[in-house]
Amino acid sequence: MDASSAGSEYRVAPVGWVRSPRREVTDDEWGDVVAEIEIAARYVPEALRGLDGFSHLEVLYLFDRVAEEDVEVGARRPRNNPAWPEVGVFAQRNRRRPNRIGVSVCQLVALDGGTLTVRGLDAVDGTPVLDIKPYVAEFAPRGEVRQPAWSHELLSRYW
């Protein structure tokens, strides 16, 4: 299989949708946002069995509000801040990514039927959810985590 045909036989479809009081795409203050993820009927209840044993989830979702022409593949200054260095798209977590895939770790507040109530999910109302995984400590980074100072500054008001 060459690079041009890699993945052509795979299809990705939402497993659910975000229901959130946040309807506008904004960059900060996501920590206290309580939202719901409505799981597609074909996965309820079997695929959710045992999920309530976990305190946190990793949620993969589609930045579906980003137009194809707004996708960035090069380098830029995060949030166009002249004080921060120009870095490539893969050194940032912005929504204008090549495949427009977002990932967030959030707290699982409740599981009721096919609805997950979560806190701290940085996705707006109607966002398609591509996958949900339980957050497990063994998959967290092992050893010291390193990141540049500008990223700490950028995220100081994010959560």
C-alpha positions in Angstrom: 0.0 0.0 0.0 1.4 3.4 -0.9 0.9 6.7 0.8 -1.8 7.8 -1.6 -4.1 4.8 -0.9 -3.3 4.4 2.8 -6.5 4.5 4.8 -8.8 4.7 1.7 -10.7 1.6 2.9 -11.3 3.1 6.4 -14.2 5.3 7.3 -14.6 7.4 10.4 -18.1 8.2 11.7 -19.2 10.0 14.8 -20.0 7.8 17.9 -21.8 10.8 19.4 -22.3 14.5 19.6 -21.5 17.2 22.1 -24.3 19.1 23.8 -22.8 22.1 25.4 -23.9 25.5 26.6 -20.9 26.8 24.7 -21.9 27.5 21.1 -19.2 29.8 20.0 -15.6 28.7 19.4 -13.4 30.5 21.9 -9.9 29.8 23.2 -10.2 30.1 27.0 -12.1 29.2 30.2 -13.2 25.6 29.5 -12.4 24.1 33.0 -15.9 24.6 34.5 -17.9 23.9 31.4 -20.3 21.0 32.0 -21.5 19.4 28.8 -23.1 16.2 27.6 -22.0 13.7 25.0 -25.0 12.0 23.4 -23.9 8.6 22.2 -25.3 7.2 19.0 -28.0 4.6 19.6 -26.1 1.7 18.0 -23.5 1.9 20.9 -26.0 2.1 23.8 -25.7 0.5 26.3 -23.2 -2.2 25.5 -20.3 0.0 24.4 -20.6 2.1 27.5 -20.5 -0.8 30.0 -17.9 -0.2 32.7 -17.1 3.4 31.6 -18.5 4.8 34.8 -15.6 3.1 36.7 -13.3 5.8 35.4 -13.1 9.4 36.6 -11.8 10.9 33.4 -12.1 10.3 29.6 -10.1 11.1 26.5 -12.5 12.4 23.9 -11.5 12.7 20.3 -13.6 15.0 18.2 -13.8 16.8 14.9 -13.2 20.5 14.6 -16.1 20.6 12.2 -16.4 24.5 12.2 -13.0 24.8 10.6 -13.3 25.3 6.8 -10.9 23.4 4.6 -9.3 26.6 3.4 -8.6 27.6 7.0 -6.5 24.5 7.7 -2.9 25.3 8.4 0.0 23.1 7.5 3.0 25.3 8.1 4.3 27.4 11.0 2.9 30.5 12.7 2.9 32.3 16.0 0.3 30.8 18.4 -2.7 33.1 18.6 -0.6 35.4 16.4 1.2 36.7 19.5 4.4 38.4 18.4 6.0 37.6 21.8 5.8 33.8 21.0 7.9 31.9 18.6 6.8 30.8 15.2 6.2 27.0 15.5 4.7 24.4 13.2 1.2 23.1 13.3 2.4 19.9 15.0 4.0 21.9 17.8 0.6 23.5 18.6 -2.8 22.3 19.6 -4.9 24.7 17.6 -8.1 23.7 15.8 -6.8 24.5 12.2 -5.0 21.1 12.0 -4.6 19.1 8.8 -7.2 16.5 9.8 -9.1 18.8 12.2 -9.0 16.3 15.0 -9.2 17.5 18.6 -8.5 15.5 21.8 -9.3 16.5 25.3 -9.1 14.9 28.7 -12.2 15.7 30.7 -13.9 14.6 34.0 -16.7 12.1 33.7 -19.4 13.5 36.0 -22.2 11.0 35.2 -23.3 8.2 32.8 -27.1 8.0 32.3 -28.2 5.7 29.5 -26.6 7.0 26.4 -25.6 10.3 27.8 -22.2 11.2 29.3 -22.1 14.3 31.5 -18.5 15.7 31.4 -16.7 18.7 32.8 -13.8 20.4 31.0 -14.5 19.2 27.5 -13.3 22.0 25.1 -15.7 21.3 22.3 -18.7 23.4 21.3 -22.4 22.3 21.0 -23.0 20.0 18.0 -19.3 18.8 17.7 -19.1 15.3 16.3 -17.3 12.9 18.8 -15.1 10.4 16.9 -14.0 8.2 19.9 -14.0 8.0 23.7 -11.4 6.3 25.7 -11.1 5.9 29.5 -8.2 7.9 30.8 -5.8 5.5 32.6 -2.7 6.6 34.5 -0.5 4.0 32.8 -0.9 5.9 29.5 0.1 9.2 31.1 3.6 10.4 30.4 6.3 8.5 32.3 9.1 10.8 33.5 9.5 14.5 33.3 7.2 16.4 30.9 8.9 19.3 29.1 7.3 22.1 27.2 8.2 25.7 26.2 7.4 28.7 28.4 5.1 30.2 25.8 2.8 27.2 25.9 2.3 27.6 29.7 1.5 31.3 29.1 -0.9 30.5 26.3 -2.8 27.9 28.5 -2.8 30.0 31.7 -6.5 30.9 31.2 -7.6 27.9 29.1 -9.0 25.8 31.9 
